Amino acid sequence: MLKDDVITQIAGFIRHVRRDEALAIDADTRIDTLGIDSLDFVELLFMIEEKFDIDIGFNANADGSFPFETVGSAADAVCQLVGSKTVPA
C-alpha cells in the first residue's frame, strides 16, 4: 500500500465530510486547521476504518483531541495498521 494513495483517500474523505470538493489537502495539512468538529472527525474515522478494514481505536471521551496532527501522520498510521494485520493461511 502506497502512502500517497492513502493520503489521496483520506483527503477525499475530508472533502466529503467538509462538503468542499475544492479543499486543498496534502500530507502536511494539519487536521486541526480543516474546520472539522468532533462529530465530523468521528465520521471521518469511521470512513477510514471501513475503507481500510482497520480499527484506529480512537476514544472521543478520553481527552477529545484528535489522534493525528497531519494528513500524512494519519496516512502513516493507516499504513502501519494495514501492514500489521495478519494474513490468514
Contacts in CASP RR format, 6 or more apart in sequence:
PFRMAT RR
TARGET T0000
AUTHOR 0000-0000-0000
METHOD contacts of the structure
MODEL  1
MLKDDVITQIAGFIRHVRRDEALAIDADTRIDTLGIDSLDFVELLFMIEE
KFDIDIGFNANADGSFPFETVGSAADAVCQLVGSKTVPA
1 79 0 8 1.000
1 82 0 8 1.000
1 83 0 8 1.000
3 27 0 8 1.000
3 72 0 8 1.000
3 75 0 8 1.000
3 76 0 8 1.000
3 79 0 8 1.000
6 52 0 8 1.000
6 75 0 8 1.000
6 78 0 8 1.000
6 79 0 8 1.000
7 26 0 8 1.000
7 27 0 8 1.000
7 71 0 8 1.000
7 72 0 8 1.000
7 75 0 8 1.000
9 48 0 8 1.000
9 51 0 8 1.000
10 48 0 8 1.000
10 71 0 8 1.000
10 72 0 8 1.000
10 74 0 8 1.000
10 75 0 8 1.000
10 78 0 8 1.000
11 23 0 8 1.000
11 25 0 8 1.000
11 26 0 8 1.000
11 29 0 8 1.000
11 71 0 8 1.000
12 25 0 8 1.000
13 44 0 8 1.000
13 47 0 8 1.000
13 48 0 8 1.000
13 51 0 8 1.000
14 23 0 8 1.000
14 25 0 8 1.000
14 34 0 8 1.000
14 36 0 8 1.000
14 44 0 8 1.000
14 71 0 8 1.000
15 21 0 8 1.000
15 22 0 8 1.000
15 23 0 8 1.000
15 25 0 8 1.000
16 47 0 8 1.000
17 36 0 8 1.000
17 40 0 8 1.000
17 43 0 8 1.000
17 44 0 8 1.000
17 47 0 8 1.000
18 34 0 8 1.000
18 35 0 8 1.000
18 36 0 8 1.000
18 40 0 8 1.000
23 34 0 8 1.000
25 34 0 8 1.000
25 71 0 8 1.000
26 71 0 8 1.000
27 70 0 8 1.000
27 71 0 8 1.000
27 72 0 8 1.000
27 75 0 8 1.000
28 70 0 8 1.000
28 71 0 8 1.000
28 72 0 8 1.000
29 70 0 8 1.000
29 71 0 8 1.000
29 72 0 8 1.000
30 69 0 8 1.000
30 70 0 8 1.000
31 41 0 8 1.000
31 66 0 8 1.000
31 68 0 8 1.000
31 69 0 8 1.000
31 70 0 8 1.000
31 71 0 8 1.000
31 74 0 8 1.000
32 66 0 8 1.000
32 69 0 8 1.000
36 44 0 8 1.000
38 60 0 8 1.000
38 64 0 8 1.000
41 60 0 8 1.000
41 66 0 8 1.000
42 58 0 8 1.000
42 60 0 8 1.000
45 56 0 8 1.000
45 58 0 8 1.000
48 54 0 8 1.000
48 56 0 8 1.000
48 74 0 8 1.000
48 78 0 8 1.000
49 55 0 8 1.000
49 56 0 8 1.000
52 78 0 8 1.000
52 81 0 8 1.000
52 82 0 8 1.000
53 82 0 8 1.000
53 85 0 8 1.000
54 78 0 8 1.000
54 81 0 8 1.000
54 82 0 8 1.000
54 85 0 8 1.000
55 81 0 8 1.000
56 67 0 8 1.000
56 77 0 8 1.000
56 81 0 8 1.000
57 67 0 8 1.000
58 67 0 8 1.000
67 77 0 8 1.000
68 74 0 8 1.000
68 77 0 8 1.000
END
